Amino acid sequence: MKNLLMTAYRAQQMETRKFGEPKTRKLDNPKFKEEEEALRKRFTEQVKLEEARFRQWEQRVPPTEKPC
């Protein structure tokens, strides 16, 4: 039974794809797109906070002399 299903699947794929062509993926899943956007936004906010924190730290650190 499993072999029959595999053969049918391969036959169907051979009709829709050329040999060696990768399987098409559905990239526009709305659930994952929303999650990705939320993660991207949160990451951007975290980066901005860390940059601001670094700038404040940079202003507090006294300049050091560079060795010759």
Secondary structure, DSSP 8 states (H G I E B T S, - for coil): -HHHHHHHHHHHHHHHS-TT---------HHHHHHHHHHHHHHHHHHHHHHHHHHHHHHHS-------
